[in-house]
Amino acid sequence: MRIGILGGTGRMGKGLAKAWAKHGHEILLGSRFPDKAREVAEQIASETGGKVYGTNLQTAAQEGEVVILSLPYRDCANWLKRLSEELRGKIIVDITNPFGAVTEGKTSGVEENAKALEVPANWVAAFKTNFWTTLDEPTNKDGIQRDCFYCGDDFNSKKVVAELISQVGFRPVDCGPLKAARILDLMVLLMIDLDRLFNGKGKCSWKLLD
Ligand SMILES: NC(=O)c1ccc[n+]([C@@H]2O[C@H](COP(=O)([O-])OP(=O)(O)OC[C@H]3O[C@@H](n4cnc5c(N)ncnc54)[C@H](OP(=O)(O)O)[C@@H]3O)[C@@H](O)[C@H]2O)c1
């Protein structure tokens, strides 16, 4: 599958690109600075032996069959408006964290991003509750597999994203419709506080036991 990552040169973007390149996906790292993205892509390609390319945000949005939204939340609305035609109808995996920039509990970052896009797309929220430092450590120091909570309204898109989550090495946990992201946004804030409290150094994760 061809995966476009908007913000592909960032910590999350690089970590996800590495994981998916190892599974044979073609990755397009989208950046405001295509030369920088090409450098990063070459490095990941040589590390993983995968197909990773650097490009601008527009091409990553247009060419990606699945597009990962990995920009700072504050910049998303502006870029989504600019890229709306490229993103129309796509599976968009929103990994961004609004950190209180939306009315907590009443809406969510992903719902606001969906409104900003102004055209229909299949939005799935995922990876919000996973620190970047854990992307290459999908099991913790005790060998417990980390969970990745995700949600969305389109069954088939969620199936695709669940498979991508599994390929990172996390257990996908379906949290239901897109509006469940209102809770995921808040879980991020608590996760950061708890990680500090437990001196987790960015390695804490939420785990659902059954
Ligand atoms: N860090 C975590 O542990 C973590 C965990 C879960 C979710 N998230 C979320 O994932 C997203 C990415 O986080 P990150 O830690 O990877 O951030 P990051 O390392 O700062 O990377 C973000 C990328 O966004 C691009 N960017 C920055 N400002 C921009 C702007 N004004 N317009 C367009 N692109 C811009 C930059 O790429 P260029 O300079 O190459 O354009 C940068 O590489 C954020 O929304 C964050 O809340 C982070």
The ligand as an SDF file (V2000), in Angstrom:
LIG
                    3D

 48 52  0  0  0  0  0  0  0  0999 V2000
    5.5900   12.9040   20.1190 N   0  0  0  0  0  0  0  0  0  0  0  0
    4.7370   11.9370   20.5330 C   0  0  0  0  0  0  0  0  0  0  0  0
    5.0860   11.0840   21.3710 O   0  0  0  0  0  0  0  0  0  0  0  0
    3.3490   11.8920   19.9430 C   0  0  0  0  0  0  0  0  0  0  0  0
    2.5280   10.8030   20.2500 C   0  0  0  0  0  0  0  0  0  0  0  0
    1.2700   10.7020   19.6630 C   0  0  0  0  0  0  0  0  0  0  0  0
    0.8290   11.7050   18.8130 C   0  0  0  0  0  0  0  0  0  0  0  0
    1.6290   12.7780   18.5660 N   0  0  0  0  0  0  0  0  0  0  0  0
    1.1280   13.8280   17.6570 C   0  0  0  0  0  0  0  0  0  0  0  0
    1.6970   13.5570   16.3900 O   0  0  0  0  0  0  0  0  0  0  0  0
    1.9550   14.7840   15.6890 C   0  0  0  0  0  0  0  0  0  0  0  0
    3.4430   14.8200   15.3390 C   0  0  0  0  0  0  0  0  0  0  0  0
    4.1890   14.7860   16.5370 O   0  0  0  0  0  0  0  0  0  0  0  0
    5.7790   14.6680   16.5240 P   0  0  0  0  0  0  0  0  0  0  0  0
    6.1850   14.4400   17.9250 O   0  0  0  0  0  0  0  0  0  0  0  0
    6.2050   13.7470   15.4560 O   0  0  0  0  0  0  0  0  0  0  0  0
    6.1590   16.1790   16.1180 O   0  0  0  0  0  0  0  0  0  0  0  0
    7.4810   16.7080   15.4410 P   0  0  0  0  0  0  0  0  0  0  0  0
    8.6150   15.7910   15.7020 O   0  0  0  0  0  0  0  0  0  0  0  0
    7.5910   18.1410   15.8640 O   0  0  0  0  0  0  0  0  0  0  0  0
    7.1410   16.6400   13.8690 O   0  0  0  0  0  0  0  0  0  0  0  0
    6.0830   17.3530   13.3060 C   0  0  0  0  0  0  0  0  0  0  0  0
    6.3650   17.5930   11.8250 C   0  0  0  0  0  0  0  0  0  0  0  0
    5.3910   18.5290   11.3560 O   0  0  0  0  0  0  0  0  0  0  0  0
    5.9750   19.4300   10.4280 C   0  0  0  0  0  0  0  0  0  0  0  0
    5.5500   20.7980   10.7540 N   0  0  0  0  0  0  0  0  0  0  0  0
    5.8860   21.5530   11.8250 C   0  0  0  0  0  0  0  0  0  0  0  0
    5.2730   22.7560   11.7680 N   0  0  0  0  0  0  0  0  0  0  0  0
    4.5460   22.7500   10.6260 C   0  0  0  0  0  0  0  0  0  0  0  0
    3.6950   23.7100    9.9810 C   0  0  0  0  0  0  0  0  0  0  0  0
    3.4810   24.9220   10.5040 N   0  0  0  0  0  0  0  0  0  0  0  0
    3.1210   23.3580    8.8040 N   0  0  0  0  0  0  0  0  0  0  0  0
    3.3420   22.1370    8.2520 C   0  0  0  0  0  0  0  0  0  0  0  0
    4.1430   21.2060    8.8070 N   0  0  0  0  0  0  0  0  0  0  0  0
    4.7260   21.5080    9.9740 C   0  0  0  0  0  0  0  0  0  0  0  0
    7.4770   19.3040   10.5360 C   0  0  0  0  0  0  0  0  0  0  0  0
    7.9610   18.8340    9.2770 O   0  0  0  0  0  0  0  0  0  0  0  0
    8.7780   19.7800    8.2420 P   0  0  0  0  0  0  0  0  0  0  0  0
    9.5480   20.7810    9.0630 O   0  0  0  0  0  0  0  0  0  0  0  0
    9.6760   18.7910    7.5540 O   0  0  0  0  0  0  0  0  0  0  0  0
    7.7490   20.3700    7.3390 O   0  0  0  0  0  0  0  0  0  0  0  0
    7.7330   18.2270   11.5890 C   0  0  0  0  0  0  0  0  0  0  0  0
    8.6520   17.2530   11.1560 O   0  0  0  0  0  0  0  0  0  0  0  0
    1.5330   15.9070   16.6320 C   0  0  0  0  0  0  0  0  0  0  0  0
    0.2330   16.3410   16.3040 O   0  0  0  0  0  0  0  0  0  0  0  0
    1.5340   15.2470   18.0230 C   0  0  0  0  0  0  0  0  0  0  0  0
    0.6200   15.8400   18.9080 O   0  0  0  0  0  0  0  0  0  0  0  0
    2.8770   12.8810   19.0900 C   0  0  0  0  0  0  0  0  0  0  0  0
  1  2  1  0
  2  3  2  0
  2  4  1  0
  4  5  1  0
  4 48  2  0
  5  6  2  0
  6  7  1  0
  7  8  2  0
  8  9  1  0
  8 48  1  0
  9 10  1  0
  9 46  1  0
 10 11  1  0
 11 12  1  0
 11 44  1  0
 12 13  1  0
 13 14  1  0
 14 15  2  0
 14 16  1  0
 14 17  1  0
 17 18  1  0
 18 19  2  0
 18 20  1  0
 18 21  1  0
 21 22  1  0
 22 23  1  0
 23 24  1  0
 23 42  1  0
 24 25  1  0
 25 26  1  0
 25 36  1  0
 26 27  1  0
 26 35  1  0
 27 28  2  0
 28 29  1  0
 29 30  1  0
 29 35  2  0
 30 31  1  0
 30 32  2  0
 32 33  1  0
 33 34  2  0
 34 35  1  0
 36 37  1  0
 36 42  1  0
 37 38  1  0
 38 39  2  0
 38 40  1  0
 38 41  1  0
 42 43  1  0
 44 45  1  0
 44 46  1  0
 46 47  1  0
M  CHG  2   8   1  16  -1
M  END
$$$$
